[in-house]
Amino acid sequence: MITRHERGSVKWVDLEAPTREELRSVMGEFSIDPAIEEEIIIPTPYPLMVGTASYAYLILHFPTADAEGGARNQEVDIIVGKEFLITVRYEVLGSIQSLHKAFEAEELMGIPSEGAGAALVERVLRRLYAAIGEETERIARMLERIEQDIFAGKERQTVRAISEAGRVLLRFDTALARHTDPLSAFLCELQTTPFFGKRFSLPAARIEAERAHAANIVGSYRAVARELRTTNDSLLSSSQSEAMKTFTAIALATFPMTLVAAAFTIPAEHTPIIGTAYDFWFIIGIMILVDLVLFAYLKTKRWI
């Protein structure tokens, strides 16, 4: 599907899951090298920037959380010339869709475009990075719920949730870190004379600031996820220690009783107490007395 917008003298052509014919048509319209067309068709596993005399080509992967609790990267190919912007993607991106709606509304209301090409490139890239920040904020709300569950005594149930949130944030952090060099080279290229020149320095700084802001948010919440994992592990360990103390106390309480009972079952000729009046209650009394002495000793040592 091809969507077009005109901002002053600049055209924005957005291709979503284009056919080979649609892609070839757009590439031919703007005189883009066939090698770039092949690069777009084949998924590229890493960010890339290619500069030519008439356009700059950038490949970035924008992370997004998926419905199964993990994360995946969405490739966006961006080609910028002095009077055109081409974006190609093979998945639906909410950030791009919202921009289309905003542009359509502006065109209907006759709102004038600002700054033509430089402003258009800035708006698209900043919106893509802002979307990462918004997704990260959703994960942050998930972390808040996890924190509440941890301190509500649901440590075991939150182990998987913490791991999933941490995995998503790690994917986000890795993807944004890989943007640094190609994005910087791309923004520098657009500040040369064949493109927008030095007037693009401020938009470039704002784009880079948006990327850095998204990276900082992701880094901050990764730290929160690590702290929650550590806290959860500590509470689980403490809970297990309490359980072990309980089992140990039960074992210590029953061991003397078992020992006394076993002593009076030894098949000896002259076992004391056995055979006398109230012998059963004497034995029970000895068991209780030994338990009380042991309990007092453990209490003095502060082991229980």
Short mmCIF file of the C-alpha atoms (twelve columns), coordinates in Angstrom:
data_MODEL
# 
_entry.id   MODEL 
# 
loop_
_atom_site.group_PDB 
_atom_site.id 
_atom_site.type_symbol 
_atom_site.label_atom_id 
_atom_site.label_alt_id 
_atom_site.label_comp_id 
_atom_site.label_asym_id 
_atom_site.label_seq_id 
_atom_site.Cartn_x 
_atom_site.Cartn_y 
_atom_site.Cartn_z 
_atom_site.pdbx_PDB_model_num 
ATOM 1   C CA . MET A 1   0.000  0.000   0.000   1 
ATOM 2   C CA . ILE A 2   1.307  3.451   -0.925  1 
ATOM 3   C CA . THR A 3   0.376  6.597   1.019   1 
ATOM 4   C CA . ARG A 4   1.452  10.037  -0.204  1 
ATOM 5   C CA . HIS A 5   1.568  13.457  1.413   1 
ATOM 6   C CA . GLU A 6   2.911  16.751  0.106   1 
ATOM 7   C CA . ARG A 7   4.419  19.224  2.526   1 
ATOM 8   C CA . GLY A 8   5.120  22.330  0.479   1 
ATOM 9   C CA . SER A 9   7.443  21.244  -2.311  1 
ATOM 10  C CA . VAL A 10  8.408  18.042  -0.513  1 
ATOM 11  C CA . LYS A 11  6.730  14.666  -1.097  1 
ATOM 12  C CA . TRP A 12  6.466  11.949  1.541   1 
ATOM 13  C CA . VAL A 13  5.792  8.496   0.091   1 
ATOM 14  C CA . ASP A 14  5.139  5.757   2.657   1 
ATOM 15  C CA . LEU A 15  5.069  2.143   1.459   1 
ATOM 16  C CA . GLU A 16  3.532  -0.466  3.753   1 
ATOM 17  C CA . ALA A 17  4.225  -4.081  2.716   1 
ATOM 18  C CA . PRO A 18  4.691  -2.998  -0.919  1 
ATOM 19  C CA . THR A 19  4.589  -5.369  -3.857  1 
ATOM 20  C CA . ARG A 20  7.630  -5.588  -6.113  1 
ATOM 21  C CA . GLU A 21  5.821  -3.501  -8.735  1 
ATOM 22  C CA . GLU A 22  4.862  -0.771  -6.244  1 
ATOM 23  C CA . LEU A 23  8.405  -0.553  -4.939  1 
ATOM 24  C CA . ARG A 24  9.921  -0.457  -8.425  1 
ATOM 25  C CA . SER A 25  7.473  2.274   -9.451  1 
ATOM 26  C CA . VAL A 26  8.428  4.531   -6.523  1 
ATOM 27  C CA . MET A 27  12.149 3.831   -6.912  1 
ATOM 28  C CA . GLY A 28  11.910 4.745   -10.579 1 
ATOM 29  C CA . GLU A 29  9.916  7.908   -9.847  1 
ATOM 30  C CA . PHE A 30  12.692 9.276   -7.636  1 
ATOM 31  C CA . SER A 31  15.650 7.753   -9.552  1 
ATOM 32  C CA . ILE A 32  16.778 5.474   -6.734  1 
ATOM 33  C CA . ASP A 33  19.540 2.967   -7.492  1 
ATOM 34  C CA . PRO A 34  18.182 -0.583  -8.131  1 
ATOM 35  C CA . ALA A 35  20.680 -1.848  -5.536  1 
ATOM 36  C CA . ILE A 36  18.722 0.092   -2.886  1 
ATOM 37  C CA . GLU A 37  15.535 -1.578  -4.109  1 
ATOM 38  C CA . GLU A 38  17.103 -5.000  -3.580  1 
ATOM 39  C CA . GLU A 39  18.312 -3.955  -0.130  1 
ATOM 40  C CA . ILE A 40  14.775 -2.934  0.820   1 
ATOM 41  C CA . ILE A 41  13.224 -6.204  -0.374  1 
ATOM 42  C CA . ILE A 42  15.634 -8.379  1.598   1 
ATOM 43  C CA . PRO A 43  15.407 -7.942  5.427   1 
ATOM 44  C CA . THR A 44  18.578 -6.368  6.795   1 
ATOM 45  C CA . PRO A 45  19.623 -7.677  10.232  1 
ATOM 46  C CA . TYR A 46  21.548 -4.545  11.241  1 
ATOM 47  C CA . PRO A 47  21.204 -0.726  10.946  1 
ATOM 48  C CA . LEU A 48  22.828 0.777   7.853   1 
ATOM 49  C CA . MET A 49  23.443 4.209   6.310   1 
ATOM 50  C CA . VAL A 50  24.373 4.821   2.675   1 
ATOM 51  C CA . GLY A 51  24.971 8.315   1.323   1 
ATOM 52  C CA . THR A 52  24.935 9.371   -2.333  1 
ATOM 53  C CA . ALA A 53  25.052 12.744  -4.072  1 
ATOM 54  C CA . SER A 54  21.248 12.988  -4.396  1 
ATOM 55  C CA . TYR A 55  19.838 11.015  -1.458  1 
ATOM 56  C CA . ALA A 56  20.709 9.370   1.864   1 
ATOM 57  C CA . TYR A 57  19.510 5.859   2.697   1 
ATOM 58  C CA . LEU A 58  19.020 4.719   6.294   1 
ATOM 59  C CA . ILE A 59  17.887 1.379   7.729   1 
ATOM 60  C CA . LEU A 60  16.782 1.306   11.363  1 
ATOM 61  C CA . HIS A 61  15.077 -1.357  13.465  1 
ATOM 62  C CA . PHE A 62  12.510 -0.088  15.928  1 
ATOM 63  C CA . PRO A 63  11.687 -2.434  18.810  1 
ATOM 64  C CA . THR A 64  8.154  -3.176  19.913  1 
ATOM 65  C CA . ALA A 65  6.591  -5.460  22.513  1 
ATOM 66  C CA . ASP A 66  4.561  -8.342  21.104  1 
ATOM 67  C CA . ALA A 67  1.385  -9.983  22.356  1 
ATOM 68  C CA . GLU A 68  3.233  -13.005 23.776  1 
ATOM 69  C CA . GLY A 69  5.227  -10.942 26.261  1 
ATOM 70  C CA . GLY A 70  8.423  -10.738 24.228  1 
ATOM 71  C CA . ALA A 71  9.800  -8.131  21.839  1 
ATOM 72  C CA . ARG A 72  10.664 -7.938  18.160  1 
ATOM 73  C CA . ASN A 73  12.277 -5.446  15.805  1 
ATOM 74  C CA . GLN A 74  10.421 -3.711  12.970  1 
ATOM 75  C CA . GLU A 75  12.626 -2.631  10.069  1 
ATOM 76  C CA . VAL A 76  12.054 0.828   8.599   1 
ATOM 77  C CA . ASP A 77  13.908 1.887   5.436   1 
ATOM 78  C CA . ILE A 78  14.212 5.657   5.008   1 
ATOM 79  C CA . ILE A 79  15.378 7.448   1.850   1 
ATOM 80  C CA . VAL A 80  15.758 11.230  2.014   1 
ATOM 81  C CA . GLY A 81  16.390 13.550  -0.902  1 
ATOM 82  C CA . LYS A 82  16.218 17.315  -1.048  1 
ATOM 83  C CA . GLU A 83  12.544 17.256  -2.031  1 
ATOM 84  C CA . PHE A 84  11.334 13.819  -1.058  1 
ATOM 85  C CA . LEU A 85  11.106 11.368  1.804   1 
ATOM 86  C CA . ILE A 86  10.431 7.675   1.235   1 
ATOM 87  C CA . THR A 87  9.677  5.288   4.089   1 
ATOM 88  C CA . VAL A 88  9.288  1.542   3.544   1 
ATOM 89  C CA . ARG A 89  8.080  -0.973  6.124   1 
ATOM 90  C CA . TYR A 90  6.563  -4.416  6.031   1 
ATOM 91  C CA . GLU A 91  4.548  -4.156  9.239   1 
ATOM 92  C CA . VAL A 92  1.948  -1.767  10.630  1 
ATOM 93  C CA . LEU A 93  3.596  0.898   12.791  1 
ATOM 94  C CA . GLY A 94  1.227  2.808   15.018  1 
ATOM 95  C CA . SER A 95  3.536  5.831   15.060  1 
ATOM 96  C CA . ILE A 96  3.483  6.126   11.246  1 
ATOM 97  C CA . GLN A 97  -0.259 5.535   11.094  1 
ATOM 98  C CA . SER A 98  -0.883 8.320   13.608  1 
ATOM 99  C CA . LEU A 99  1.294  10.671  11.536  1 
ATOM 100 C CA . HIS A 100 -0.753 9.894   8.441   1 
ATOM 101 C CA . LYS A 101 -3.932 10.795  10.303  1 
ATOM 102 C CA . ALA A 102 -2.378 14.012  11.595  1 
ATOM 103 C CA . PHE A 103 -1.220 15.012  8.098   1 
ATOM 104 C CA . GLU A 104 -4.625 14.244  6.605   1 
ATOM 105 C CA . ALA A 105 -6.290 16.412  9.240   1 
ATOM 106 C CA . GLU A 106 -3.813 19.252  8.613   1 
ATOM 107 C CA . GLU A 107 -4.356 19.026  4.859   1 
ATOM 108 C CA . LEU A 108 -8.144 19.116  5.289   1 
ATOM 109 C CA . MET A 109 -7.922 22.155  7.553   1 
ATOM 110 C CA . GLY A 110 -5.413 23.874  5.280   1 
ATOM 111 C CA . ILE A 111 -2.720 24.149  7.947   1 
ATOM 112 C CA . PRO A 112 0.495  25.293  6.194   1 
ATOM 113 C CA . SER A 113 3.510  23.019  6.295   1 
ATOM 114 C CA . GLU A 114 6.538  24.225  8.183   1 
ATOM 115 C CA . GLY A 115 10.115 24.048  6.977   1 
ATOM 116 C CA . ALA A 116 9.385  21.541  4.179   1 
ATOM 117 C CA . GLY A 117 11.874 18.632  3.948   1 
ATOM 118 C CA . ALA A 118 13.910 19.224  7.093   1 
ATOM 119 C CA . ALA A 119 10.775 19.528  9.238   1 
ATOM 120 C CA . LEU A 120 9.235  16.442  7.629   1 
ATOM 121 C CA . VAL A 121 12.275 14.251  8.309   1 
ATOM 122 C CA . GLU A 122 12.441 15.562  11.866  1 
ATOM 123 C CA . ARG A 123 8.772  14.906  12.483  1 
ATOM 124 C CA . VAL A 124 8.858  11.334  11.189  1 
ATOM 125 C CA . LEU A 125 12.010 10.308  13.054  1 
ATOM 126 C CA . ARG A 126 11.014 11.991  16.289  1 
ATOM 127 C CA . ARG A 127 7.626  10.286  16.152  1 
ATOM 128 C CA . LEU A 128 9.264  6.891   15.698  1 
ATOM 129 C CA . TYR A 129 11.460 7.444   18.749  1 
ATOM 130 C CA . ALA A 130 8.622  8.925   20.793  1 
ATOM 131 C CA . ALA A 131 6.643  5.726   20.140  1 
ATOM 132 C CA . ILE A 132 9.442  3.718   21.798  1 
ATOM 133 C CA . GLY A 133 9.165  5.969   24.846  1 
ATOM 134 C CA . GLU A 134 5.406  5.395   24.956  1 
ATOM 135 C CA . GLU A 135 5.849  1.619   24.759  1 
ATOM 136 C CA . THR A 136 8.433  1.805   27.532  1 
ATOM 137 C CA . GLU A 137 5.970  3.715   29.711  1 
ATOM 138 C CA . ARG A 138 3.488  0.865   29.248  1 
ATOM 139 C CA . ILE A 139 6.140  -1.567  30.448  1 
ATOM 140 C CA . ALA A 140 6.752  0.801   33.391  1 
ATOM 141 C CA . ARG A 141 3.107  0.445   34.424  1 
ATOM 142 C CA . MET A 142 3.592  -3.326  34.254  1 
ATOM 143 C CA . LEU A 143 6.598  -2.972  36.578  1 
ATOM 144 C CA . GLU A 144 4.440  -0.988  39.028  1 
ATOM 145 C CA . ARG A 145 1.920  -3.833  39.145  1 
ATOM 146 C CA . ILE A 146 4.759  -6.319  39.622  1 
ATOM 147 C CA . GLU A 147 6.102  -4.250  42.528  1 
ATOM 148 C CA . GLN A 148 2.673  -4.271  44.186  1 
ATOM 149 C CA . ASP A 149 2.441  -8.049  43.759  1 
ATOM 150 C CA . ILE A 150 5.911  -8.569  45.206  1 
ATOM 151 C CA . PHE A 151 5.045  -6.742  48.415  1 
ATOM 152 C CA . ALA A 152 1.621  -8.416  48.537  1 
ATOM 153 C CA . GLY A 153 3.313  -11.769 49.104  1 
ATOM 154 C CA . LYS A 154 3.144  -13.009 45.487  1 
ATOM 155 C CA . GLU A 155 6.893  -13.434 44.999  1 
ATOM 156 C CA . ARG A 156 6.641  -16.771 43.210  1 
ATOM 157 C CA . GLN A 157 3.966  -15.572 40.777  1 
ATOM 158 C CA . THR A 158 6.007  -12.510 39.746  1 
ATOM 159 C CA . VAL A 159 9.219  -14.338 38.779  1 
ATOM 160 C CA . ARG A 160 8.080  -14.907 35.178  1 
ATOM 161 C CA . ALA A 161 6.584  -11.412 34.822  1 
ATOM 162 C CA . ILE A 162 9.853  -9.775  35.910  1 
ATOM 163 C CA . SER A 163 11.824 -11.916 33.470  1 
ATOM 164 C CA . GLU A 164 9.514  -11.013 30.569  1 
ATOM 165 C CA . ALA A 165 9.662  -7.270  31.332  1 
ATOM 166 C CA . GLY A 166 13.451 -7.411  31.658  1 
ATOM 167 C CA . ARG A 167 13.772 -9.280  28.362  1 
ATOM 168 C CA . VAL A 168 11.654 -6.692  26.511  1 
ATOM 169 C CA . LEU A 169 13.625 -3.788  27.974  1 
ATOM 170 C CA . LEU A 170 16.911 -5.473  27.080  1 
ATOM 171 C CA . ARG A 171 15.716 -5.817  23.470  1 
ATOM 172 C CA . PHE A 172 14.719 -2.139  23.421  1 
ATOM 173 C CA . ASP A 173 18.053 -1.075  24.904  1 
ATOM 174 C CA . THR A 174 20.072 -3.146  22.435  1 
ATOM 175 C CA . ALA A 175 18.119 -1.859  19.418  1 
ATOM 176 C CA . LEU A 176 18.501 1.792   20.434  1 
ATOM 177 C CA . ALA A 177 22.215 1.380   21.146  1 
ATOM 178 C CA . ARG A 178 22.711 0.046   17.603  1 
ATOM 179 C CA . HIS A 179 21.077 3.196   16.172  1 
ATOM 180 C CA . THR A 180 23.796 5.511   17.465  1 
ATOM 181 C CA . ASP A 181 26.411 5.374   14.703  1 
ATOM 182 C CA . PRO A 182 24.202 5.024   11.574  1 
ATOM 183 C CA . LEU A 183 21.775 7.704   12.787  1 
ATOM 184 C CA . SER A 184 24.628 10.084  13.560  1 
ATOM 185 C CA . ALA A 185 26.136 9.506   10.106  1 
ATOM 186 C CA . PHE A 186 22.715 10.002  8.493   1 
ATOM 187 C CA . LEU A 187 22.076 13.286  10.314  1 
ATOM 188 C CA . CYS A 188 25.549 14.550  9.393   1 
ATOM 189 C CA . GLU A 189 24.914 13.639  5.760   1 
ATOM 190 C CA . LEU A 190 21.672 15.662  5.742   1 
ATOM 191 C CA . GLN A 191 23.583 18.709  6.974   1 
ATOM 192 C CA . THR A 192 25.717 18.805  3.825   1 
ATOM 193 C CA . THR A 193 24.936 21.211  0.983   1 
ATOM 194 C CA . PRO A 194 23.218 18.763  -1.466  1 
ATOM 195 C CA . PHE A 195 20.538 18.160  1.146   1 
ATOM 196 C CA . PHE A 196 19.453 20.657  3.814   1 
ATOM 197 C CA . GLY A 197 22.745 22.264  4.781   1 
ATOM 198 C CA . LYS A 198 23.564 23.805  8.140   1 
ATOM 199 C CA . ARG A 199 19.948 24.802  8.750   1 
ATOM 200 C CA . PHE A 200 19.313 21.125  9.517   1 
ATOM 201 C CA . SER A 201 21.648 21.238  12.545  1 
ATOM 202 C CA . LEU A 202 18.843 22.138  14.967  1 
ATOM 203 C CA . PRO A 203 16.376 19.483  13.691  1 
ATOM 204 C CA . ALA A 204 19.240 16.964  13.778  1 
ATOM 205 C CA . ALA A 205 19.966 17.862  17.396  1 
ATOM 206 C CA . ARG A 206 16.287 17.431  18.284  1 
ATOM 207 C CA . ILE A 207 16.142 14.028  16.569  1 
ATOM 208 C CA . GLU A 208 19.235 12.875  18.414  1 
ATOM 209 C CA . ALA A 209 17.803 14.226  21.681  1 
ATOM 210 C CA . GLU A 210 14.601 12.219  21.095  1 
ATOM 211 C CA . ARG A 211 16.629 9.053   20.527  1 
ATOM 212 C CA . ALA A 212 18.728 9.727   23.633  1 
ATOM 213 C CA . HIS A 213 15.589 10.409  25.663  1 
ATOM 214 C CA . ALA A 214 14.048 7.093   24.580  1 
ATOM 215 C CA . ALA A 215 17.321 5.297   25.385  1 
ATOM 216 C CA . ASN A 216 17.472 6.946   28.830  1 
ATOM 217 C CA . ILE A 217 13.895 5.926   29.639  1 
ATOM 218 C CA . VAL A 218 14.615 2.341   28.614  1 
ATOM 219 C CA . GLY A 219 17.850 2.327   30.644  1 
ATOM 220 C CA . SER A 220 16.072 3.713   33.714  1 
ATOM 221 C CA . TYR A 221 13.348 1.090   33.653  1 
ATOM 222 C CA . ARG A 222 15.877 -1.665  33.015  1 
ATOM 223 C CA . ALA A 223 17.483 -0.591  36.290  1 
ATOM 224 C CA . VAL A 224 14.053 -0.702  37.975  1 
ATOM 225 C CA . ALA A 225 13.468 -4.226  36.606  1 
ATOM 226 C CA . ARG A 226 16.868 -5.338  37.949  1 
ATOM 227 C CA . GLU A 227 16.060 -3.894  41.385  1 
ATOM 228 C CA . LEU A 228 12.682 -5.634  41.415  1 
ATOM 229 C CA . ARG A 229 14.349 -8.916  40.460  1 
ATOM 230 C CA . THR A 230 16.878 -8.514  43.291  1 
ATOM 231 C CA . THR A 231 14.142 -7.621  45.783  1 
ATOM 232 C CA . ASN A 232 11.990 -10.533 44.656  1 
ATOM 233 C CA . ASP A 233 14.920 -12.943 44.908  1 
ATOM 234 C CA . SER A 234 15.682 -11.673 48.428  1 
ATOM 235 C CA . LEU A 235 12.070 -12.108 49.533  1 
ATOM 236 C CA . LEU A 236 11.944 -15.588 48.004  1 
ATOM 237 C CA . SER A 237 15.172 -16.483 49.785  1 
ATOM 238 C CA . SER A 238 13.825 -15.088 53.053  1 
ATOM 239 C CA . SER A 239 10.591 -17.026 52.611  1 
ATOM 240 C CA . GLN A 240 12.539 -20.219 51.977  1 
ATOM 241 C CA . SER A 241 14.706 -19.549 55.038  1 
ATOM 242 C CA . GLU A 242 11.593 -19.132 57.183  1 
ATOM 243 C CA . ALA A 243 10.224 -22.398 55.831  1 
ATOM 244 C CA . MET A 244 13.509 -24.159 56.606  1 
ATOM 245 C CA . LYS A 245 13.480 -22.750 60.143  1 
ATOM 246 C CA . THR A 246 9.932  -24.045 60.611  1 
ATOM 247 C CA . PHE A 247 10.883 -27.520 59.358  1 
ATOM 248 C CA . THR A 248 13.994 -27.509 61.561  1 
ATOM 249 C CA . ALA A 249 11.956 -26.526 64.624  1 
ATOM 250 C CA . ILE A 250 9.471  -29.320 63.907  1 
ATOM 251 C CA . ALA A 251 12.332 -31.805 63.487  1 
ATOM 252 C CA . LEU A 252 13.968 -30.684 66.729  1 
ATOM 253 C CA . ALA A 253 10.658 -30.934 68.554  1 
ATOM 254 C CA . THR A 254 9.935  -34.465 67.380  1 
ATOM 255 C CA . PHE A 255 13.474 -35.872 67.628  1 
ATOM 256 C CA . PRO A 256 13.701 -35.992 71.473  1 
ATOM 257 C CA . MET A 257 10.222 -37.519 71.677  1 
ATOM 258 C CA . THR A 258 11.214 -40.188 69.163  1 
ATOM 259 C CA . LEU A 259 14.449 -40.821 71.054  1 
ATOM 260 C CA . VAL A 260 12.693 -41.227 74.414  1 
ATOM 261 C CA . ALA A 261 10.025 -43.474 72.892  1 
ATOM 262 C CA . ALA A 262 12.723 -45.589 71.216  1 
ATOM 263 C CA . ALA A 263 14.667 -45.878 74.486  1 
ATOM 264 C CA . PHE A 264 11.665 -47.356 76.266  1 
ATOM 265 C CA . THR A 265 11.148 -49.927 73.519  1 
ATOM 266 C CA . ILE A 266 14.602 -51.465 73.928  1 
ATOM 267 C CA . PRO A 267 14.047 -55.175 74.732  1 
ATOM 268 C CA . ALA A 268 15.974 -55.080 78.019  1 
ATOM 269 C CA . GLU A 269 15.171 -57.232 81.124  1 
ATOM 270 C CA . HIS A 270 14.897 -54.319 83.546  1 
ATOM 271 C CA . THR A 271 13.553 -51.298 81.663  1 
ATOM 272 C CA . PRO A 272 12.792 -48.577 84.242  1 
ATOM 273 C CA . ILE A 273 9.242  -47.251 84.658  1 
ATOM 274 C CA . ILE A 274 7.820  -49.835 82.248  1 
ATOM 275 C CA . GLY A 275 5.344  -52.003 84.125  1 
ATOM 276 C CA . THR A 276 4.718  -49.547 86.950  1 
ATOM 277 C CA . ALA A 277 1.468  -47.723 87.584  1 
ATOM 278 C CA . TYR A 278 0.962  -44.767 85.239  1 
ATOM 279 C CA . ASP A 279 4.100  -45.728 83.244  1 
ATOM 280 C CA . PHE A 280 2.584  -44.327 79.998  1 
ATOM 281 C CA . TRP A 281 2.029  -40.901 81.535  1 
ATOM 282 C CA . PHE A 282 5.535  -40.914 83.059  1 
ATOM 283 C CA . ILE A 283 7.011  -41.487 79.605  1 
ATOM 284 C CA . ILE A 284 4.846  -38.745 78.064  1 
ATOM 285 C CA . GLY A 285 5.930  -36.397 80.851  1 
ATOM 286 C CA . ILE A 286 9.606  -37.142 80.174  1 
ATOM 287 C CA . MET A 287 9.076  -36.376 76.450  1 
ATOM 288 C CA . ILE A 288 7.408  -33.064 77.239  1 
ATOM 289 C CA . LEU A 289 10.089 -32.120 79.753  1 
ATOM 290 C CA . VAL A 290 12.917 -32.843 77.299  1 
ATOM 291 C CA . ASP A 291 11.113 -30.782 74.637  1 
ATOM 292 C CA . LEU A 292 10.662 -27.846 77.029  1 
ATOM 293 C CA . VAL A 293 14.353 -27.901 77.980  1 
ATOM 294 C CA . LEU A 294 15.380 -28.020 74.317  1 
ATOM 295 C CA . PHE A 295 12.964 -25.166 73.460  1 
ATOM 296 C CA . ALA A 296 14.362 -23.010 76.283  1 
ATOM 297 C CA . TYR A 297 17.923 -23.680 75.104  1 
ATOM 298 C CA . LEU A 298 17.131 -22.755 71.485  1 
ATOM 299 C CA . LYS A 299 15.288 -19.641 72.645  1 
ATOM 300 C CA . THR A 300 18.306 -18.592 74.739  1 
ATOM 301 C CA . LYS A 301 20.567 -19.016 71.710  1 
ATOM 302 C CA . ARG A 302 18.008 -17.075 69.584  1 
ATOM 303 C CA . TRP A 303 17.818 -19.845 67.021  1 
ATOM 304 C CA . ILE A 304 14.022 -19.679 67.105  1 
# 
